[in-house]
Amino acid sequence: MSNDLETQLLNTQKELEALRADFNEFAYVVSHDLTAPFRQIIGFSEIIKERCGDKFDDKTNHHFDLILNGSKFGSRMIEALLSYSRLCTNKLGLTSADCNDMVENVLESLAPLIHDSNADIKSRNLPIVEADVNQLESLLYQLFHNALLNRRPGIPLVICLDHVENECDWEFCLTDNGIGIPENQQSKVFLVLRRGVTDKSPDRMGMGLAIAKRIVQNHGGNIWLDSNGHNGCSIYFSLPKNVIVT
């Protein structure tokens, strides 16, 4: 019986590897074939507007702006969906990851948005964990970016990343004093293309928390939130101390 189970496991592993290879090929084709038309629309629209914009009336110029903004948004959405899909198939590359270094990298990449929001960001002696560095850094980016976008007008934004050590895992909490998430949206914000707020600005694709959830799940952890929908939000996630790669 044990030999049969071992054979079945090996066959399942081979099938999984084949699916991963098929997906990587699919992702490349989709990325190339779907983003190329968007690049053409954006490129030629910009050329036409630059050459002829002074001859257009205000309504026509506005229509060209809609074309450009919509195409850029569509291109970014495709890239976000592909990034999410890769998280579902790519193997974890586990190593010792210093969360303090990753937070520093994330905040550097978010520096313009932090400056614009005049945010006060605090993190407290974060641990070294076993994780895929690229995925974990992406997780932290999504959470900080989400908090920066959801600030309350006229209220100084404060974001704090803290943690506690449990017997089997690390539990993190990112807290902000932003606009919060309405109760009727809290069960949806971790779904693909679902926003927790009504703002439909181009910066909000409804992918950030879905990507965060997938990364946490890849590591065998959990993610959840606490928000009263009026005054801030706390997003919790756990990472096992011993990650099991499947």
C-alpha positions as MATLAB code, in Angstrom:
seq = 'MSNDLETQLLNTQKELEALRADFNEFAYVVSHDLTAPFRQIIGFSEIIKERCGDKFDDKTNHHFDLILNGSKFGSRMIEALLSYSRLCTNKLGLTSADCNDMVENVLESLAPLIHDSNADIKSRNLPIVEADVNQLESLLYQLFHNALLNRRPGIPLVICLDHVENECDWEFCLTDNGIGIPENQQSKVFLVLRRGVTDKSPDRMGMGLAIAKRIVQNHGGNIWLDSNGHNGCSIYFSLPKNVIVT';
ca = [
       0.000    0.000    0.000;
       2.813    2.379    0.861;
       4.403    1.816   -2.564;
       1.075    2.571   -4.235;
       0.721    5.796   -2.268;
       4.275    6.814   -3.088;
       3.670    6.176   -6.792;
       0.438    8.140   -6.672;
       2.198   11.021   -4.938;
       4.969   11.060   -7.546;
       2.428   11.042  -10.373;
       0.489   13.889   -8.741;
       3.712   15.859   -8.365;
       4.515   15.346  -12.049;
       1.034   16.508  -13.016;
       1.449   19.598  -10.860;
       4.788   20.404  -12.484;
       3.195   20.002  -15.921;
       0.362   22.346  -14.940;
       2.862   24.914  -13.693;
       4.792   24.723  -16.958;
       1.578   25.087  -18.973;
       0.543   28.075  -16.924;
       3.902   29.813  -17.289;
       3.592   29.459  -21.057;
      -0.011   30.670  -20.916;
       0.951   33.655  -18.755;
       3.666   34.678  -21.211;
       1.290   34.490  -24.172;
      -1.455   36.403  -22.361;
       0.972   39.049  -21.156;
       2.418   39.558  -24.620;
      -0.763   39.276  -26.688;
      -3.098   41.285  -24.428;
      -0.770   44.045  -23.322;
       0.481   44.746  -26.857;
      -2.870   46.181  -28.061;
      -3.024   48.413  -24.992;
       0.481   49.703  -25.730;
      -0.571   50.478  -29.291;
      -3.707   52.311  -28.187;
      -1.752   54.322  -25.633;
       1.148   55.076  -27.974;
      -0.883   56.180  -30.993;
      -3.356   58.130  -28.862;
      -0.490   60.075  -27.308;
       1.002   60.755  -30.760;
      -2.327   61.992  -32.140;
      -2.983   64.198  -29.129;
       0.518   65.667  -29.199;
       0.313   66.472  -32.896;
      -3.313   67.547  -33.135;
      -4.437   68.307  -29.586;
      -4.355   72.067  -30.153;
      -6.808   71.621  -33.031;
      -9.312   69.580  -31.030;
     -12.149   71.075  -29.048;
     -12.378   70.466  -25.295;
     -14.765   67.549  -25.693;
     -12.465   65.695  -28.102;
      -9.445   66.259  -25.864;
     -11.476   64.916  -22.962;
     -12.349   61.813  -24.990;
      -8.669   61.218  -25.728;
      -7.904   61.515  -22.021;
     -10.551   58.862  -21.333;
      -9.001   56.562  -23.950;
      -5.509   56.993  -22.477;
      -6.570   56.583  -18.859;
      -8.771   53.584  -19.613;
      -6.049   51.860  -21.633;
      -3.414   52.444  -18.960;
      -5.780   51.112  -16.307;
      -6.580   48.033  -18.396;
      -2.890   47.336  -18.938;
      -2.165   47.596  -15.223;
      -5.120   45.335  -14.430;
      -3.821   42.616  -16.763;
      -0.414   42.788  -15.095;
      -2.030   42.586  -11.644;
      -4.131   39.556  -12.628;
      -1.081   37.829  -14.075;
       0.883   38.535  -10.901;
      -1.938   37.041   -8.852;
      -2.147   33.982  -11.085;
       1.591   33.347  -10.823;
       1.260   33.350   -7.048;
      -1.141   30.430   -7.389;
       1.339   28.246   -9.306;
       4.938   29.287   -8.645;
       6.910   27.451   -5.993;
       8.039   29.211   -2.838;
      11.740   29.983   -2.578;
      12.135   29.828    1.187;
      14.972   31.548    3.001;
      15.595   33.535    6.177;
      13.920   36.883    5.605;
      14.544   39.978    7.726;
      11.212   41.802    7.909;
      12.938   45.041    8.890;
      14.923   45.087    5.631;
      11.823   44.329    3.596;
       9.833   47.120    5.250;
      12.684   49.518    4.489;
      12.612   48.497    0.810;
       8.839   48.842    0.636;
       8.793   52.282    2.230;
      11.505   53.448   -0.150;
       9.432   52.386   -3.151;
       6.366   54.097   -1.657;
       8.276   57.281   -0.764;
       6.328   59.624   -3.111;
       2.976   58.452   -1.744;
       4.250   58.650    1.832;
       5.450   62.206    1.194;
       2.141   63.250   -0.355;
       0.155   61.853    2.557;
       2.623   63.093    5.194;
       2.261   59.693    6.848;
       3.899   58.751   10.126;
       4.958   55.097    9.757;
       6.232   52.980   12.615;
       7.494   49.402   12.759;
       8.808   47.769   15.896;
      11.823   45.415   15.835;
      10.365   42.943   13.389;
      11.566   39.321   13.352;
      13.507   37.195   10.904;
      11.097   34.662    9.417;
      11.178   31.730    7.020;
       9.568   32.969    3.828;
       9.822   33.669    0.130;
      11.461   37.114    0.228;
       9.918   38.393   -3.005;
       6.424   37.309   -2.026;
       6.674   38.600    1.529;
       7.978   41.951    0.342;
       5.055   42.123   -2.096;
       2.684   41.338    0.789;
       4.071   44.199    2.862;
       3.917   46.522   -0.145;
       0.239   45.742   -0.722;
      -0.673   46.338    2.923;
       1.222   49.623    3.255;
      -0.047   50.821   -0.132;
      -3.621   50.016    0.865;
      -3.260   51.978    4.117;
      -1.737   54.969    2.317;
      -4.588   55.106   -0.195;
      -7.286   54.923    2.486;
      -6.302   57.945    4.559;
      -8.892   60.365    5.891;
      -8.763   63.897    4.468;
      -7.482   66.431    6.974;
      -6.346   63.786    9.477;
      -2.601   63.054    9.854;
      -2.111   59.453    8.754;
      -0.454   57.077   11.217;
       0.485   53.511   10.217;
       2.005   51.004   12.633;
       3.316   47.509   11.891;
       3.742   45.353   14.993;
       4.005   41.650   15.790;
       3.789   39.026   18.499;
       5.544   35.682   18.678;
       3.389   32.622   19.287;
       4.518   29.049   19.810;
       4.042   27.986   16.184;
       3.823   31.213   14.231;
       4.483   34.936   14.006;
       1.406   37.156   14.103;
       1.660   40.591   12.485;
      -0.723   43.539   12.652;
      -0.720   46.624   10.431;
      -2.927   49.342   11.906;
      -3.920   52.683   10.399;
      -6.232   55.542   11.344;
      -7.693   55.915    7.861;
     -11.239   55.715    6.571;
     -11.733   52.081    7.588;
     -13.760   49.443    5.752;
     -17.564   49.312    6.015;
     -18.848   46.187    7.740;
     -20.798   45.060    4.681;
     -17.588   45.069    2.619;
     -15.246   43.340    5.040;
     -15.979   39.821    3.792;
     -15.270   40.887    0.197;
     -12.052   42.908    0.347;
      -9.810   39.844    0.028;
     -11.536   38.777   -3.216;
     -10.107   39.494   -6.661;
     -11.179   42.837   -8.160;
     -13.274   43.831   -5.154;
     -12.780   47.222   -3.522;
     -13.563   47.942    0.102;
     -14.437   51.574   -0.646;
     -16.546   53.328   -3.268;
     -13.640   55.390   -4.616;
     -12.929   54.185   -8.184;
      -9.702   56.081   -8.822;
      -7.157   54.429  -11.184;
      -4.956   53.560   -8.197;
      -7.639   51.214   -6.872;
      -7.974   47.983   -8.824;
      -9.276   45.805   -6.008;
      -6.247   43.499   -6.201;
      -3.988   44.518   -3.301;
      -5.631   42.572   -0.489;
      -6.389   39.617   -2.776;
      -2.673   39.378   -3.578;
      -1.848   39.733    0.123;
      -4.213   36.891    1.010;
      -2.772   34.590   -1.646;
       0.785   35.203   -0.416;
      -0.178   34.478    3.185;
      -1.989   31.306    2.105;
       1.061   30.213    0.104;
       3.024   30.300    3.360;
       0.352   28.359    5.266;
      -0.831   31.358    7.291;
      -4.074   33.278    7.789;
      -5.108   36.875    7.178;
      -8.051   38.820    8.597;
      -9.064   42.346    9.479;
     -10.768   44.422   12.138;
     -12.419   47.714   11.245;
     -15.356   49.688   12.555;
     -15.802   51.273    9.146;
     -15.213   54.797   10.456;
     -11.865   55.203   12.140;
      -9.086   53.070   10.764;
      -8.388   49.445   10.066;
      -6.199   46.692   11.496;
      -5.082   43.893    9.176;
      -3.640   40.811   10.835;
      -1.694   38.004    9.227;
       0.177   34.993   10.558;
       3.236   33.191    9.209;
       4.126   29.705   10.449;
       7.609   29.270   11.865;
       7.974   26.079    9.830;
       6.561   26.604    6.338;
       5.612   23.436    4.476;
       6.110   23.721    0.707;
       3.532   21.859   -1.366;
];
